[in-house]
Amino acid sequence: MTDAGVEQTAGGAEASAGAPMTAKGFAFTVEARDGAARAGRLVTPHGVVETPCFMPVGTKASVKAVQPRELRELGAQIVLANTYHLYFRPGTEIVAAHGGLHGFMRWDGPILTDSGGFQVFSLEGTRVMRDDGVEFSSVYDGSRHVFTPELAMHIQEELGADVIMAFDQCAPGTLALPELEAAVERTTRWAAACKAAHTRPDQLLVGIVQGGVDEDLRRRSAAEITGVGFDAYAMGGLSVGERGDEMLATVELMDELLPADRLRYFMGIGDPVGIVDVMARGVDVFDCVLPTRMARTGTAMLRGGGRLNLRNARFAADLSPLEADCDCYTCRTFTRSYLRHLVTQKEILGAQLLSLHNLRVLLRLTSDARSAIRAGRFAEFVSNVAERGSAGG
Amino acid sequence: MTDAGVEQTAGGAEASAGAPMTAKGFAFTVEARDGAARAGRLVTPHGVVETPCFMPVGTKASVKAVQPRELRELGAQIVLANTYHLYFRPGTEIVAAHGGLHGFMRWDGPILTDSGGFQVFSLEGTRVMRDDGVEFSSVYDGSRHVFTPELAMHIQEELGADVIMAFDQCAPGTLALPELEAAVERTTRWAAACKAAHTRPDQLLVGIVQGGVDEDLRRRSAAEITGVGFDAYAMGGLSVGERGDEMLATVELMDELLPADRLRYFMGIGDPVGIVDVMARGVDVFDCVLPTRMARTGTAMLRGGGRLNLRNARFAADLSPLEADCDCYTCRTFTRSYLRHLVTQKEILGAQLLSLHNLRVLLRLTSDARSAIRAGRFAEFVSNVAERGSAGG
């Protein structure tokens, strides 16, 4: 599926001309293809996002342990923030008083907010499915709340991100078929409600396809969600416990089913090999908490997908940098020995420096992938990453 | 004691010409005086330190939550690291393998290490005073160790800081007189042993005067320690529980007793008003963990000595910067509302941003004081700080 030079047919013609978008100030162009992999360009009111692109996650309006100016330095183009958490803390009105998330977290580039759906379904507490939405308990104080498509749109309009997500029911492929089907139906109904409720013309609304790893349900969800019609599409309910081969087969199916001229977003994938795998199947944008979360437990990601646990005693006197060929501040400045010291002594600086490095690994991975796609040597790039990955750790 | 224009007499003549130092690559000059306050210049092999100067504390070879490049940006000139902690973790040999602390923590400016004495006497565990030193239990694993003047010198030579401290017995003014006297005697004996044991010509060795707040003991300790003879002198055993007026009276006494042409270091003072008070009594250098420790509990220092507890609900929707007239990254970039959000949500970024600000407050305070002393308007500066301090909080 990564044969360089084999042109994808579906939608290719329109795509190269640049896709019209309903959102004001937005445009998306697929600039190059190599096999199913795509190099694209998303124009937003807060700047351009060149794809493939990894989005650092700032759940509570902060990419953990990283300053906005450092995100810039690392090459981050767009940052993700979380509707659920920000709705409860500090509350939508406080973010809105800052003119939205850009003013609140002081990141002046593009921002994407998720819909809160994933948290409503994945965080602890008793949920009650209702026709109009989901009733759940806040993780902050246990108070009961109802999230509806309309509320998810309202919150995201107040938060003011450039790219916002439809409210969906994230249904893992491990669910029984009837439940999966119910989730697909609900997701379609809510997608239409979101589209109807969304009023801000300067926000790109992304539709989410569900269906687990069941081909029929995926086909149905894709048909229904594209039928509602969105500027961009996300693949939901993947990378949440299903088998890897089923996940990849589903992404391949999505590549076939989604319009080729629209941005595609795979939610929640953060290991380099996994990212390359879905990139090779036509996905443009990715996000994951993995790089910063791993950093806080003292683990460094390596460019090829291997990992270094800096608590390991073998690094105690290791005077080499984390990665010799990495251009991040951490690798340019400090030894593994020093980083291990910070990690084992629970110094905050350890989390900071590893977060910088881990984010740089993924940001550079997607940027290198983009160059490879444009140069028609993506297959070579993929095999290099796989090779480095198996040698790492 | 802060009358501008009143020239200090003792040692003034030599001081203005620049004091010879036994350590290679070092020189200290008192460039200006205003009352007892001094503006000086310490040349070290790793750069110049202009005084008065606040030293950020990097206990375990990391100024908590702050990167070395940020220390530079904040105007830090010299950083303190801790002999006791580094001896146990990562161990002296690992730091030495990096060519010393400069290579280990990647701070290429001047570094000062304390002697470990304060930790040996203040950290939990059973201590046994011996003729040759102190036997104690490591806070890391409870193992028994003996610190002697010779070992304190050896460790500090291996750590390779520019400025190192004699091994003393830190004796608070609250101790009974016989114990205080024993500490003075021991400190003198150990000071001589340190001077004899110290071999590196490229390190400035600082003698420490003890004696609590007892005038006779201070006089005796000052006479004995200056009798041993050092390139610079520290005032120990202050700011550790004694009354403020007694502490200040003791500093005034020290100003009279210590040679005027030598650098003077007050160990462990970090509140702006306190710093100004001892600066007004002829002290050149200060250090304290206060700014970074307060940052980690969500408290901002204000330039005048007031404090803001950002957990307070009154900042929830406060869109103003922490301090309007502060030039740090935090104040130039974020609102109090956002900082409060980070602090209450326990985001690491909160500790980072408040650490930057709190350090900047003290670094700017001492740098402003220097300008005021040179301009002969230190009294005005002091009353401004006191005024701002009483208005803050």
Contacts between the chains, C-beta under 8 A, distances in Angstrom:
chain1	res1	chain2	res2	distance
A	60	B	341	7.4
A	60	B	345	5.1
A	60	B	347	6.1
A	61	B	338	7.5
A	61	B	341	7.0
A	62	B	342	5.9
A	62	B	345	7.9
A	62	B	347	4.6
A	62	B	349	4.5
A	63	B	349	8.0
A	64	B	347	6.5
A	64	B	348	5.7
A	64	B	349	7.1
A	65	B	348	4.2
A	65	B	349	6.4
A	65	B	352	7.1
A	66	B	349	7.3
A	67	B	329	7.5
A	67	B	349	6.8
A	67	B	352	6.8
A	67	B	353	7.5
A	68	B	333	7.4
A	69	B	329	7.3
A	69	B	333	7.9
A	89	B	341	6.8
A	89	B	344	7.1
A	89	B	345	5.8
A	90	B	316	6.6
A	90	B	337	7.0
A	90	B	340	7.7
A	90	B	341	4.5
A	93	B	317	8.0
A	94	B	316	6.5
A	94	B	317	5.5
A	94	B	337	5.9
A	94	B	341	7.6
A	97	B	317	6.0
A	97	B	319	6.5
A	97	B	337	7.5
A	98	B	319	6.6
A	98	B	335	6.6
A	98	B	337	7.1
A	98	B	338	7.3
A	104	B	335	7.7
A	104	B	337	7.7
A	104	B	338	5.6
A	104	B	341	7.9
A	105	B	338	6.8
A	106	B	333	5.1
A	106	B	334	5.8
A	106	B	338	7.4
A	296	B	348	7.9
A	316	B	90	6.6
A	316	B	94	6.5
A	317	B	94	5.6
A	317	B	97	6.0
A	319	B	97	6.5
A	319	B	98	6.7
A	329	B	67	7.5
A	329	B	69	7.3
A	333	B	68	7.4
A	333	B	69	7.9
A	333	B	106	5.1
A	334	B	106	5.8
A	335	B	98	6.6
A	335	B	104	7.7
A	337	B	90	7.0
A	337	B	94	5.9
A	337	B	97	7.5
A	337	B	98	7.1
A	337	B	104	7.7
A	338	B	61	7.5
A	338	B	98	7.3
A	338	B	104	5.6
A	338	B	105	6.8
A	338	B	106	7.4
A	340	B	90	7.7
A	341	B	60	7.4
A	341	B	61	7.0
A	341	B	89	6.8
A	341	B	90	4.5
A	341	B	94	7.5
A	341	B	104	7.9
A	342	B	62	5.9
A	344	B	89	7.2
A	345	B	60	5.1
A	345	B	62	8.0
A	345	B	89	5.8
A	347	B	60	6.1
A	347	B	62	4.6
A	347	B	64	6.6
A	348	B	64	5.7
A	348	B	65	4.2
A	348	B	296	7.9
A	348	B	348	6.1
A	348	B	351	6.1
A	348	B	352	7.3
A	349	B	62	4.6
A	349	B	63	8.0
A	349	B	64	7.0
A	349	B	65	6.4
A	349	B	66	7.3
A	349	B	67	6.8
A	351	B	348	6.1
A	352	B	65	7.1
A	352	B	67	6.8
A	352	B	348	7.3
A	352	B	352	6.9
A	353	B	67	7.5
